[in-house]
Amino acid sequence: MSTTDTIAAIATPPGEGGVGIVRVSGSNVWKIADEVFQSLETPSAASGGTFLHGKVVDVSGTEIDEALCLIFRAPRSYTGEDTVEIQGHGGAVVLKKILRRCLEAGARMAEPGEFTQRAFLNGKMDLVQAEAVADLIHARSDRAAKAALEQLEGSLSGQFNTLYDQLVDIAADLETTLDFVEDELPDSVFPTLEKKLDQSVRALEALLSTWDEGCLLREGARVVIMGRPNAGKSTLFNALLGHDRAIVTQFAGTTRDVIEEGLVLDGIPLRILDTAGLREAECEIEREGIRRAREHAGTADIAIYLVDCSLPFSVEDAEHLEKLDPARSVVVLNKSDSRNPDFQFLMSSFHPLETSLLNDRGIAEVKTAIATKLETGVDLRAPVHAVISERHRNLLELSHAELVRAREQLTGLEDEGVALAAEHVRSALENLGQVTGRIYHDELLDNIFSRFCIGK
């Protein structure tokens, strides 16, 4: 990916809208803008931070669209380069024509995430902030968006940079001790280094502790509703969503396939799955639906198991419940207003909830139980803060392991141990440097920015 080309892309989502934007950035942007955009003042002569009203024209001078041209001069732009944004009418045909015209004038089609990659390479943001841009775009809840904004504003980067600088100081101190005979060093040198290492290890552990929350906010959670036929699974599915999505009838086996919908609960994005009733079925289609239900239950973050308590508690229900983990399962005794006198629930470890879904009773309690299970070890009622991603976690765990080894090597206070400790701290620095981009390589950048949308 060349960083000297002038690149262009549509920066607004596909579809119809009032306004659509084509972004152009790079060294040749003024030639392209002057050729493509006509107004009383040429773009190349306009001051940064201004906009021009005019029209986009084709090679023959025929008008393509009436538009605005926003002027950004380096380094005061998103990419840090000279940039223009042409704002035309938001239709797919018009925007494609404007983009094609920019390409004809000398721009190259931008790769996914290339504008943000240039912002990183030009020092406008570090890798942690660049990833926050993608998190903000893909946020599926208010809390996720606020956490991404905290990260974009540098909250998380500041913590990484402080830790990195601390490790640089420790590495320098360790290297310095190798130039002295042990007897020449003050007695406080190594205890001080050990204390600094311990502080750095604790700082890493504090960052790692945010992973669970970060995973919930970014990836969301999969919640699978399961149970025997006619237990009320589809009724609960509709009630959680707040509208009728699944077909509900009195006939067993109505749901044959997995139905999936999105929901935000306490700031956590969820994927709710309604599944086929668990039973021995003769129909091949229903058997496949039951197989899929069991498969999804095995990978779910939370399993909701419905029991029809208007009937005697069955051996089948007991067998299904034995396979569930109480820590990530919510058991619901539905139809409790018509509870069978012979019903006796023996699986007390699940602390079941009683509901009457047709009468809208118990739905709030089910939502609370789901949130409680998901928030175990995660305080989602605390103020919003930036949280680490999977990439950050992997690099932090490697850094943590190196620092633990460095701490162990210092206990002997021998030259060889100090040299090894210094080597481990350097390895920790290399991993930590890749988090923010102080240390990077092309493969790392490709891995990060290829996940971005084109135009950002």
C-alpha positions as a Markdown table, in Angstrom:
| # | Residue | x | y | z |
|---|---|---|---|---|
| 1 | Met | 0.0 | 0.0 | 0.0 |
| 2 | Ser | 1.6 | 3.2 | -1.2 |
| 3 | Thr | 1.4 | 6.2 | 1.2 |
| 4 | Thr | 2.4 | 8.7 | -1.5 |
| 5 | Asp | -0.6 | 8.2 | -3.9 |
| 6 | Thr | -3.6 | 10.4 | -3.7 |
| 7 | Ile | -6.5 | 8.2 | -2.6 |
| 8 | Ala | -10.3 | 8.6 | -2.9 |
| 9 | Ala | -13.4 | 6.8 | -1.6 |
| 10 | Ile | -17.0 | 7.3 | -0.6 |
| 11 | Ala | -17.0 | 8.0 | 3.1 |
| 12 | Thr | -20.8 | 7.7 | 3.8 |
| 13 | Pro | -22.8 | 4.4 | 4.0 |
| 14 | Pro | -24.4 | 3.0 | 0.9 |
| 15 | Gly | -28.0 | 3.8 | 0.2 |
| 16 | Glu | -30.1 | 6.9 | -0.2 |
| 17 | Gly | -29.6 | 10.0 | 2.0 |
| 18 | Gly | -29.7 | 13.7 | 2.0 |
| 19 | Val | -25.9 | 14.1 | 1.7 |
| 20 | Gly | -23.1 | 11.8 | 0.6 |
| 21 | Ile | -19.3 | 12.4 | 0.9 |
| 22 | Val | -16.4 | 11.5 | -1.3 |
| 23 | Arg | -13.1 | 12.0 | 0.5 |
| 24 | Val | -9.8 | 12.6 | -1.4 |
| 25 | Ser | -6.4 | 12.8 | 0.4 |
| 26 | Gly | -2.8 | 13.0 | -0.8 |
| 27 | Ser | -0.1 | 15.1 | -2.4 |
| 28 | Asn | -2.0 | 15.5 | -5.7 |
| 29 | Val | -5.3 | 16.5 | -4.2 |
| 30 | Trp | -5.4 | 20.1 | -5.4 |
| 31 | Lys | -4.8 | 19.3 | -9.1 |
| 32 | Ile | -7.6 | 16.7 | -8.8 |
| 33 | Ala | -10.0 | 19.0 | -6.9 |
| 34 | Asp | -9.4 | 21.9 | -9.4 |
| 35 | Glu | -10.2 | 19.6 | -12.3 |
| 36 | Val | -13.3 | 18.0 | -10.7 |
| 37 | Phe | -14.9 | 20.9 | -8.9 |
| 38 | Gln | -15.9 | 24.2 | -10.3 |
| 39 | Ser | -16.8 | 27.3 | -8.2 |
| 40 | Leu | -16.0 | 31.0 | -7.9 |
| 41 | Glu | -12.8 | 30.1 | -6.2 |
| 42 | Thr | -10.6 | 27.2 | -7.1 |
| 43 | Pro | -10.0 | 24.6 | -4.3 |
| 44 | Ser | -6.2 | 25.0 | -4.6 |
| 45 | Ala | -6.5 | 28.7 | -3.7 |
| 46 | Ala | -8.9 | 28.3 | -0.8 |
| 47 | Ser | -7.9 | 28.5 | 2.8 |
| 48 | Gly | -8.0 | 25.5 | 5.1 |
| 49 | Gly | -11.1 | 25.2 | 7.2 |
| 50 | Thr | -13.4 | 26.7 | 4.5 |
| 51 | Phe | -15.9 | 25.3 | 2.1 |
| 52 | Leu | -16.8 | 26.2 | -1.5 |
| 53 | His | -20.2 | 25.9 | -3.2 |
| 54 | Gly | -20.1 | 24.8 | -6.8 |
| 55 | Lys | -20.6 | 21.8 | -9.0 |
| 56 | Val | -18.8 | 18.6 | -9.9 |
| 57 | Val | -18.2 | 18.3 | -13.6 |
| 58 | Asp | -17.1 | 15.5 | -15.9 |
| 59 | Val | -14.2 | 15.7 | -18.5 |
| 60 | Ser | -16.4 | 17.7 | -20.9 |
| 61 | Gly | -17.5 | 20.2 | -18.3 |
| 62 | Thr | -21.0 | 18.7 | -18.0 |
| 63 | Glu | -22.4 | 19.0 | -14.5 |
| 64 | Ile | -22.6 | 15.8 | -12.4 |
| 65 | Asp | -24.0 | 17.3 | -9.2 |
| 66 | Glu | -24.3 | 20.5 | -7.3 |
| 67 | Ala | -22.0 | 20.1 | -4.2 |
| 68 | Leu | -19.9 | 21.6 | -1.5 |
| 69 | Cys | -16.1 | 21.1 | -1.3 |
| 70 | Leu | -14.6 | 21.2 | 2.2 |
| 71 | Ile | -10.9 | 22.2 | 2.3 |
| 72 | Phe | -8.4 | 20.7 | 4.8 |
| 73 | Arg | -4.8 | 21.7 | 4.6 |
| 74 | Ala | -2.0 | 19.6 | 6.1 |
| 75 | Pro | -1.4 | 18.8 | 8.9 |
| 76 | Arg | -4.9 | 20.0 | 10.0 |
| 77 | Ser | -6.9 | 17.2 | 8.5 |
| 78 | Tyr | -8.0 | 13.7 | 9.5 |
| 79 | Thr | -5.1 | 12.0 | 7.6 |
| 80 | Gly | -2.5 | 14.8 | 8.3 |
| 81 | Glu | -2.4 | 15.3 | 4.5 |
| 82 | Asp | -4.0 | 17.9 | 2.2 |
| 83 | Thr | -7.6 | 16.7 | 1.9 |
| 84 | Val | -10.9 | 17.6 | 0.3 |
| 85 | Glu | -14.3 | 16.3 | 1.0 |
| 86 | Ile | -16.9 | 16.7 | -1.7 |
| 87 | Gln | -20.4 | 16.7 | -0.3 |
| 88 | Gly | -23.0 | 15.9 | -2.9 |
| 89 | His | -26.5 | 14.5 | -2.9 |
| 90 | Gly | -26.7 | 11.2 | -1.1 |
| 91 | Gly | -27.6 | 8.7 | -3.8 |
| 92 | Ala | -25.6 | 5.7 | -4.9 |
| 93 | Val | -25.5 | 6.7 | -8.6 |
| 94 | Val | -24.4 | 10.3 | -7.9 |
| 95 | Leu | -21.7 | 9.4 | -5.4 |
| 96 | Lys | -20.3 | 6.7 | -7.7 |
| 97 | Lys | -20.1 | 9.3 | -10.5 |
| 98 | Ile | -18.3 | 11.7 | -8.3 |
| 99 | Leu | -15.8 | 9.0 | -7.1 |
| 100 | Arg | -15.3 | 7.8 | -10.7 |
| 101 | Arg | -14.5 | 11.4 | -11.8 |
| 102 | Cys | -11.9 | 11.7 | -9.0 |
| 103 | Leu | -10.3 | 8.5 | -10.1 |
| 104 | Glu | -10.2 | 9.7 | -13.7 |
| 105 | Ala | -8.5 | 12.9 | -12.5 |
| 106 | Gly | -5.6 | 10.9 | -11.0 |
| 107 | Ala | -6.7 | 9.5 | -7.6 |
| 108 | Arg | -6.5 | 5.9 | -6.6 |
| 109 | Met | -9.3 | 3.9 | -4.9 |
| 110 | Ala | -8.5 | 3.8 | -1.2 |
| 111 | Glu | -8.0 | 0.4 | 0.5 |
| 112 | Pro | -10.0 | -0.5 | 3.6 |
| 113 | Gly | -8.9 | 1.7 | 6.5 |
| 114 | Glu | -6.3 | 3.6 | 4.4 |
| 115 | Phe | -7.4 | 7.1 | 5.5 |
| 116 | Thr | -7.0 | 6.0 | 9.2 |
| 117 | Gln | -3.7 | 4.2 | 8.5 |
| 118 | Arg | -2.3 | 7.5 | 7.0 |
| 119 | Ala | -3.5 | 9.3 | 10.1 |
| 120 | Phe | -1.5 | 6.9 | 12.2 |
| 121 | Leu | 1.6 | 7.1 | 10.0 |
| 122 | Asn | 1.4 | 10.9 | 10.0 |
| 123 | Gly | 1.3 | 11.0 | 13.8 |
| 124 | Lys | -2.3 | 12.1 | 14.1 |
| 125 | Met | -3.2 | 9.1 | 16.3 |
| 126 | Asp | -1.6 | 5.9 | 17.7 |
| 127 | Leu | -2.8 | 2.4 | 16.9 |
| 128 | Val | -5.0 | 2.2 | 20.0 |
| 129 | Gln | -6.8 | 5.4 | 19.0 |
| 130 | Ala | -7.1 | 4.1 | 15.4 |
| 131 | Glu | -8.8 | 0.9 | 16.6 |
| 132 | Ala | -11.2 | 3.1 | 18.6 |
| 133 | Val | -12.4 | 4.6 | 15.3 |
| 134 | Ala | -13.5 | 1.2 | 14.1 |
| 135 | Asp | -15.0 | 0.4 | 17.6 |
| 136 | Leu | -17.0 | 3.7 | 17.5 |
| 137 | Ile | -18.3 | 2.9 | 14.0 |
| 138 | His | -19.3 | -0.6 | 14.9 |
| 139 | Ala | -20.6 | 0.2 | 18.4 |
| 140 | Arg | -24.0 | -1.5 | 19.1 |
| 141 | Ser | -24.8 | 0.2 | 22.4 |
| 142 | Asp | -24.4 | 3.7 | 24.0 |
| 143 | Arg | -22.0 | 2.3 | 26.5 |
| 144 | Ala | -19.8 | 0.7 | 23.8 |
| 145 | Ala | -19.8 | 4.0 | 21.9 |
| 146 | Lys | -18.8 | 6.0 | 25.0 |
| 147 | Ala | -16.0 | 3.5 | 25.8 |
| 148 | Ala | -14.7 | 3.8 | 22.2 |
| 149 | Leu | -14.8 | 7.6 | 22.4 |
| 150 | Glu | -12.8 | 7.5 | 25.7 |
| 151 | Gln | -10.2 | 5.3 | 23.9 |
| 152 | Leu | -10.2 | 7.6 | 20.8 |
| 153 | Glu | -9.5 | 10.6 | 23.1 |
| 154 | Gly | -6.4 | 8.9 | 24.4 |
| 155 | Ser | -7.5 | 7.5 | 27.8 |
| 156 | Leu | -6.2 | 4.0 | 27.1 |
| 157 | Ser | -3.2 | 5.2 | 25.2 |
| 158 | Gly | -2.1 | 7.3 | 28.2 |
| 159 | Gln | -2.0 | 4.2 | 30.4 |
| 160 | Phe | 0.0 | 2.2 | 27.8 |
| 161 | Asn | 2.4 | 5.0 | 27.3 |
| 162 | Thr | 3.0 | 5.5 | 31.1 |
| 163 | Leu | 3.7 | 1.8 | 31.5 |
| 164 | Tyr | 6.0 | 1.8 | 28.4 |
| 165 | Asp | 8.0 | 4.7 | 29.8 |
| 166 | Gln | 8.3 | 3.0 | 33.2 |
| 167 | Leu | 9.7 | -0.1 | 31.5 |
| 168 | Val | 12.2 | 1.9 | 29.5 |
| 169 | Asp | 13.5 | 3.4 | 32.8 |
| 170 | Ile | 13.7 | -0.1 | 34.3 |
| 171 | Ala | 15.5 | -1.5 | 31.3 |
| 172 | Ala | 18.0 | 1.4 | 31.4 |
| 173 | Asp | 18.6 | 0.9 | 35.1 |
| 174 | Leu | 19.2 | -2.8 | 34.6 |
| 175 | Glu | 21.7 | -2.2 | 31.7 |
| 176 | Thr | 23.5 | 0.4 | 33.9 |
| 177 | Thr | 24.1 | -2.1 | 36.7 |
| 178 | Leu | 25.9 | -4.4 | 34.3 |
| 179 | Asp | 28.7 | -1.8 | 34.0 |
| 180 | Phe | 29.5 | -2.0 | 37.8 |
| 181 | Val | 31.0 | -4.6 | 40.1 |
| 182 | Glu | 28.2 | -5.7 | 42.4 |
| 183 | Asp | 30.1 | -4.4 | 45.5 |
| 184 | Glu | 30.2 | -0.9 | 44.0 |
| 185 | Leu | 26.4 | -0.7 | 43.8 |
| 186 | Pro | 24.3 | 0.8 | 46.6 |
| 187 | Asp | 22.3 | -1.8 | 48.5 |
| 188 | Ser | 19.0 | -0.1 | 47.5 |
| 189 | Val | 19.5 | -0.5 | 43.8 |
| 190 | Phe | 18.0 | -4.0 | 43.3 |
| 191 | Pro | 15.2 | -3.7 | 45.9 |
| 192 | Thr | 14.2 | -0.5 | 44.1 |
| 193 | Leu | 14.2 | -2.3 | 40.7 |
| 194 | Glu | 12.2 | -5.1 | 42.1 |
| 195 | Lys | 9.6 | -2.7 | 43.5 |
| 196 | Lys | 9.4 | -0.9 | 40.1 |
| 197 | Leu | 8.9 | -4.3 | 38.3 |
| 198 | Asp | 6.2 | -5.3 | 40.8 |
| 199 | Gln | 4.4 | -2.0 | 40.1 |
| 200 | Ser | 4.6 | -2.5 | 36.4 |
| 201 | Val | 3.2 | -6.1 | 36.7 |
| 202 | Arg | 0.3 | -4.8 | 38.8 |
| 203 | Ala | -0.4 | -2.1 | 36.2 |
| 204 | Leu | -0.5 | -4.7 | 33.4 |
| 205 | Glu | -2.8 | -6.9 | 35.5 |
| 206 | Ala | -5.2 | -3.9 | 36.0 |
| 207 | Leu | -5.3 | -3.4 | 32.2 |
| 208 | Leu | -5.9 | -7.1 | 31.6 |
| 209 | Ser | -8.8 | -7.0 | 34.0 |
| 210 | Thr | -10.8 | -4.8 | 31.6 |
| 211 | Trp | -10.8 | -7.6 | 29.0 |
| 212 | Asp | -14.1 | -9.2 | 30.0 |
| 213 | Glu | -15.9 | -5.9 | 29.8 |
| 214 | Gly | -14.3 | -5.0 | 26.5 |
| 215 | Cys | -15.3 | -8.4 | 25.0 |
| 216 | Leu | -18.9 | -7.8 | 26.0 |
| 217 | Leu | -19.1 | -4.3 | 24.6 |
| 218 | Arg | -17.4 | -5.1 | 21.3 |
| 219 | Glu | -18.6 | -8.6 | 20.6 |
| 220 | Gly | -21.8 | -8.7 | 22.6 |
| 221 | Ala | -23.2 | -12.0 | 24.0 |
| 222 | Arg | -25.1 | -14.9 | 22.5 |
| 223 | Val | -28.2 | -15.9 | 24.5 |
| 224 | Val | -29.9 | -19.1 | 23.4 |
| 225 | Ile | -33.4 | -19.9 | 24.4 |
| 226 | Met | -34.0 | -23.6 | 24.6 |
| 227 | Gly | -36.4 | -26.2 | 26.1 |
| 228 | Arg | -39.0 | -28.8 | 25.2 |
| 229 | Pro | -41.7 | -28.0 | 22.6 |
| 230 | Asn | -44.5 | -25.6 | 23.7 |
| 231 | Ala | -42.6 | -24.5 | 26.8 |
| 232 | Gly | -43.0 | -20.9 | 25.7 |
| 233 | Lys | -39.6 | -20.2 | 24.0 |
| 234 | Ser | -40.9 | -18.2 | 21.1 |
| 235 | Thr | -43.2 | -16.3 | 23.4 |
| 236 | Leu | -40.2 | -15.3 | 25.6 |
| 237 | Phe | -38.2 | -14.5 | 22.4 |
| 238 | Asn | -40.9 | -12.0 | 21.3 |
| 239 | Ala | -41.3 | -10.6 | 24.8 |
| 240 | Leu | -37.6 | -9.9 | 25.1 |
| 241 | Leu | -37.5 | -8.2 | 21.7 |
| 242 | Gly | -40.7 | -6.2 | 22.4 |
| 243 | His | -42.3 | -7.2 | 19.1 |
| 244 | Asp | -43.6 | -10.4 | 17.4 |
| 245 | Arg | -40.7 | -11.9 | 15.5 |
| 246 | Ala | -41.3 | -15.6 | 15.9 |
| 247 | Ile | -44.5 | -17.4 | 15.1 |
| 248 | Val | -46.3 | -18.7 | 18.2 |
| 249 | Thr | -49.0 | -21.4 | 18.0 |
| 250 | Gln | -50.4 | -24.1 | 20.3 |
| 251 | Phe | -48.9 | -26.8 | 18.1 |
| 252 | Ala | -45.6 | -28.4 | 19.2 |
| 253 | Gly | -42.7 | -28.1 | 16.7 |
| 254 | Thr | -43.7 | -24.7 | 15.2 |
| 255 | Thr | -40.1 | -23.5 | 15.4 |
| 256 | Arg | -37.9 | -25.6 | 13.1 |
| 257 | Asp | -34.9 | -23.4 | 12.6 |
| 258 | Val | -32.8 | -21.0 | 14.7 |
| 259 | Ile | -34.2 | -17.4 | 14.6 |
| 260 | Glu | -31.7 | -14.7 | 15.7 |
| 261 | Glu | -32.3 | -11.1 | 16.5 |
| 262 | Gly | -30.3 | -8.2 | 18.2 |
| 263 | Leu | -31.1 | -6.6 | 21.6 |
| 264 | Val | -29.3 | -4.2 | 23.9 |
| 265 | Leu | -29.6 | -5.0 | 27.6 |
| 266 | Asp | -28.0 | -2.8 | 30.3 |
| 267 | Gly | -25.6 | -1.5 | 27.6 |
| 268 | Ile | -24.6 | -5.0 | 26.5 |
| 269 | Pro | -25.4 | -5.9 | 22.8 |
| 270 | Leu | -27.0 | -9.3 | 22.7 |
| 271 | Arg | -27.8 | -11.8 | 20.0 |
| 272 | Ile | -31.0 | -13.7 | 21.1 |
| 273 | Leu | -31.6 | -17.1 | 19.5 |
| 274 | Asp | -34.9 | -18.9 | 19.5 |
| 275 | Thr | -34.5 | -22.6 | 18.8 |
| 276 | Ala | -36.5 | -25.7 | 18.0 |
| 277 | Gly | -38.0 | -27.6 | 20.9 |
| 278 | Leu | -35.9 | -30.5 | 22.2 |
| 279 | Arg | -37.5 | -33.9 | 21.7 |
| 280 | Glu | -37.2 | -37.1 | 19.7 |
| 281 | Ala | -38.6 | -36.1 | 16.3 |
| 282 | Glu | -39.5 | -38.2 | 13.3 |
| 283 | Cys | -39.4 | -35.3 | 10.8 |
| 284 | Glu | -35.9 | -34.9 | 9.3 |
| 285 | Ile | -36.3 | -31.1 | 9.1 |
| 286 | Glu | -37.3 | -30.9 | 12.8 |
| 287 | Arg | -34.4 | -33.2 | 13.7 |
| 288 | Glu | -32.0 | -30.8 | 12.0 |
| 289 | Gly | -33.5 | -27.9 | 13.9 |
| 290 | Ile | -33.0 | -29.7 | 17.2 |
| 291 | Arg | -29.4 | -30.5 | 16.2 |
| 292 | Arg | -28.7 | -26.8 | 15.6 |
| 293 | Ala | -30.4 | -25.9 | 18.8 |
| 294 | Arg | -28.0 | -28.1 | 20.8 |
| 295 | Glu | -25.0 | -26.8 | 18.8 |
| 296 | His | -25.8 | -23.2 | 19.5 |
| 297 | Ala | -26.5 | -24.0 | 23.2 |
| 298 | Gly | -22.9 | -25.4 | 23.4 |
| 299 | Thr | -21.4 | -22.1 | 22.3 |
| 300 | Ala | -23.8 | -19.7 | 24.0 |
| 301 | Asp | -22.7 | -17.2 | 26.6 |
| 302 | Ile | -26.0 | -17.6 | 28.3 |
| 303 | Ala | -28.5 | -20.5 | 28.0 |
| 304 | Ile | -32.1 | -19.8 | 29.0 |
| 305 | Tyr | -33.9 | -23.1 | 29.6 |
| 306 | Leu | -37.7 | -23.0 | 29.7 |
| 307 | Val | -39.7 | -25.6 | 31.7 |
| 308 | Asp | -43.5 | -25.9 | 31.3 |
| 309 | Cys | -44.6 | -26.2 | 34.9 |
| 310 | Ser | -48.2 | -26.8 | 34.0 |
| 311 | Leu | -47.0 | -30.4 | 33.4 |
| 312 | Pro | -45.2 | -32.8 | 35.7 |
| 313 | Phe | -41.5 | -32.3 | 35.7 |
| 314 | Ser | -40.1 | -34.6 | 33.0 |
| 315 | Val | -37.1 | -36.9 | 32.8 |
| 316 | Glu | -36.2 | -35.2 | 29.5 |
| 317 | Asp | -36.1 | -31.8 | 31.2 |
| 318 | Ala | -33.9 | -33.2 | 34.0 |
| 319 | Glu | -31.5 | -34.7 | 31.5 |
| 320 | His | -31.2 | -31.5 | 29.5 |
| 321 | Leu | -30.6 | -29.4 | 32.7 |
| 322 | Glu | -27.8 | -31.7 | 33.9 |
| 323 | Lys | -25.8 | -30.7 | 30.8 |
| 324 | Leu | -26.1 | -27.0 | 31.5 |
| 325 | Asp | -23.6 | -24.9 | 33.6 |
| 326 | Pro | -25.6 | -23.1 | 36.3 |
| 327 | Ala | -23.1 | -20.2 | 36.2 |
| 328 | Arg | -24.2 | -19.3 | 32.6 |
| 329 | Ser | -27.7 | -20.6 | 32.6 |
| 330 | Val | -31.1 | -19.1 | 33.5 |
| 331 | Val | -33.9 | -21.6 | 34.2 |
| 332 | Val | -37.5 | -20.3 | 33.7 |
| 333 | Leu | -40.5 | -22.2 | 35.1 |
| 334 | Asn | -43.2 | -20.9 | 32.7 |
| 335 | Lys | -47.0 | -21.1 | 32.9 |
| 336 | Ser | -46.7 | -20.8 | 36.7 |
| 337 | Asp | -50.3 | -19.5 | 36.9 |
| 338 | Ser | -51.4 | -23.0 | 35.8 |
| 339 | Arg | -48.8 | -24.9 | 37.9 |
| 340 | Asn | -49.4 | -28.7 | 38.0 |
| 341 | Pro | -49.9 | -29.9 | 41.6 |
| 342 | Asp | -47.5 | -32.8 | 40.8 |
| 343 | Phe | -44.8 | -30.5 | 39.5 |
| 344 | Gln | -41.6 | -30.8 | 41.6 |
| 345 | Phe | -38.4 | -29.0 | 40.4 |
| 346 | Leu | -35.3 | -30.8 | 41.8 |
| 347 | Met | -32.5 | -28.7 | 40.2 |
| 348 | Ser | -32.2 | -26.1 | 43.0 |
| 349 | Ser | -28.7 | -25.1 | 41.9 |
| 350 | Phe | -30.3 | -23.0 | 39.1 |
| 351 | His | -32.5 | -20.8 | 41.3 |
| 352 | Pro | -35.3 | -20.9 | 38.7 |
| 353 | Leu | -37.6 | -18.0 | 37.9 |
| 354 | Glu | -41.3 | -18.3 | 37.8 |
| 355 | Thr | -43.1 | -16.7 | 34.9 |
| 356 | Ser | -46.4 | -16.5 | 33.1 |
| 357 | Leu | -45.3 | -15.2 | 29.7 |
| 358 | Leu | -48.8 | -15.0 | 28.2 |
| 359 | Asn | -49.7 | -12.6 | 31.0 |
| 360 | Asp | -46.4 | -10.7 | 30.7 |
| 361 | Arg | -45.4 | -11.7 | 34.2 |
| 362 | Gly | -41.7 | -12.4 | 35.0 |
| 363 | Ile | -40.2 | -10.9 | 31.8 |
| 364 | Ala | -38.3 | -8.1 | 33.7 |
| 365 | Glu | -36.9 | -10.8 | 36.1 |
| 366 | Val | -35.6 | -12.8 | 33.2 |
| 367 | Lys | -33.8 | -9.7 | 31.8 |
| 368 | Thr | -32.3 | -9.0 | 35.2 |
| 369 | Ala | -31.1 | -12.6 | 35.5 |
| 370 | Ile | -29.4 | -12.4 | 32.0 |
| 371 | Ala | -27.7 | -9.2 | 32.9 |
| 372 | Thr | -26.5 | -10.5 | 36.3 |
| 373 | Lys | -25.0 | -13.6 | 34.7 |
| 374 | Leu | -23.2 | -11.5 | 32.0 |
| 375 | Glu | -21.9 | -8.9 | 34.5 |
| 376 | Thr | -20.2 | -11.5 | 36.8 |
| 377 | Gly | -16.8 | -10.0 | 37.4 |
| 378 | Val | -17.7 | -6.9 | 35.2 |
| 379 | Asp | -19.0 | -3.7 | 36.8 |
| 380 | Leu | -21.1 | -2.3 | 34.0 |
| 381 | Arg | -22.7 | 0.2 | 36.3 |
| 382 | Ala | -19.4 | 1.9 | 36.9 |
| 383 | Pro | -18.5 | 5.0 | 34.9 |
| 384 | Val | -17.7 | 4.3 | 31.3 |
| 385 | His | -14.0 | 3.8 | 30.6 |
| 386 | Ala | -11.8 | 2.6 | 27.8 |
| 387 | Val | -11.2 | -1.2 | 27.8 |
| 388 | Ile | -8.7 | -3.4 | 26.0 |
| 389 | Ser | -9.4 | -5.5 | 22.9 |
| 390 | Glu | -8.4 | -9.0 | 22.0 |
| 391 | Arg | -5.2 | -7.8 | 20.3 |
| 392 | His | -4.3 | -5.7 | 23.3 |
| 393 | Arg | -4.9 | -8.7 | 25.6 |
| 394 | Asn | -2.6 | -11.0 | 23.7 |
| 395 | Leu | 0.3 | -8.5 | 23.7 |
| 396 | Leu | -0.3 | -7.6 | 27.3 |
| 397 | Glu | -0.2 | -11.2 | 28.4 |
| 398 | Leu | 3.1 | -11.7 | 26.6 |
| 399 | Ser | 4.5 | -8.6 | 28.3 |
| 400 | His | 3.2 | -9.8 | 31.7 |
| 401 | Ala | 4.9 | -13.2 | 31.3 |
| 402 | Glu | 8.2 | -11.5 | 30.4 |
| 403 | Leu | 8.1 | -9.2 | 33.4 |
| 404 | Val | 7.3 | -12.1 | 35.7 |
| 405 | Arg | 10.4 | -13.8 | 34.4 |
| 406 | Ala | 12.5 | -10.6 | 34.8 |
| 407 | Arg | 11.4 | -10.4 | 38.4 |
| 408 | Glu | 12.4 | -14.0 | 39.0 |
| 409 | Gln | 15.8 | -13.4 | 37.5 |
| 410 | Leu | 16.6 | -10.6 | 39.9 |
| 411 | Thr | 16.3 | -12.7 | 43.0 |
| 412 | Gly | 19.8 | -14.1 | 42.5 |
| 413 | Leu | 21.5 | -10.7 | 42.2 |
| 414 | Glu | 24.1 | -12.3 | 39.9 |
| 415 | Asp | 25.4 | -10.7 | 36.7 |
| 416 | Glu | 23.8 | -13.4 | 34.6 |
| 417 | Gly | 20.5 | -13.0 | 36.3 |
| 418 | Val | 20.5 | -9.2 | 35.8 |
| 419 | Ala | 21.4 | -9.6 | 32.1 |
| 420 | Leu | 18.5 | -12.1 | 31.6 |
| 421 | Ala | 16.2 | -9.8 | 33.5 |
| 422 | Ala | 17.1 | -6.9 | 31.2 |
| 423 | Glu | 16.5 | -9.2 | 28.2 |
| 424 | His | 13.0 | -10.1 | 29.5 |
| 425 | Val | 12.2 | -6.4 | 30.0 |
| 426 | Arg | 13.3 | -5.6 | 26.5 |
| 427 | Ser | 11.0 | -8.3 | 25.2 |
| 428 | Ala | 8.1 | -6.9 | 27.3 |
| 429 | Leu | 8.8 | -3.5 | 25.8 |
| 430 | Glu | 8.7 | -4.9 | 22.2 |
| 431 | Asn | 5.3 | -6.4 | 22.9 |
| 432 | Leu | 3.9 | -3.4 | 24.6 |
| 433 | Gly | 5.2 | -1.1 | 21.9 |
| 434 | Gln | 3.1 | -3.0 | 19.3 |
| 435 | Val | 0.0 | -2.1 | 21.2 |
| 436 | Thr | 0.2 | 1.6 | 20.5 |
| 437 | Gly | 2.4 | 1.4 | 17.4 |
| 438 | Arg | 5.6 | 2.6 | 18.9 |
| 439 | Ile | 6.9 | -0.5 | 17.3 |
| 440 | Tyr | 5.1 | -1.8 | 14.2 |
| 441 | His | 5.6 | -3.7 | 11.0 |
| 442 | Asp | 3.6 | -3.9 | 7.8 |
| 443 | Glu | 1.9 | -7.2 | 8.7 |
| 444 | Leu | 0.6 | -5.6 | 12.0 |
| 445 | Leu | -0.8 | -2.6 | 10.1 |
| 446 | Asp | -2.4 | -4.8 | 7.4 |
| 447 | Asn | -4.1 | -6.9 | 10.1 |
| 448 | Ile | -5.5 | -3.9 | 11.9 |
| 449 | Phe | -6.6 | -1.7 | 9.0 |
| 450 | Ser | -7.9 | -4.4 | 6.7 |
| 451 | Arg | -10.9 | -4.7 | 9.1 |
| 452 | Phe | -11.9 | -1.1 | 8.5 |
| 453 | Cys | -14.5 | 0.0 | 6.0 |
| 454 | Ile | -13.4 | 1.7 | 2.8 |
| 455 | Gly | -13.7 | 5.5 | 3.2 |
| 456 | Lys | -12.4 | 5.4 | 6.8 |
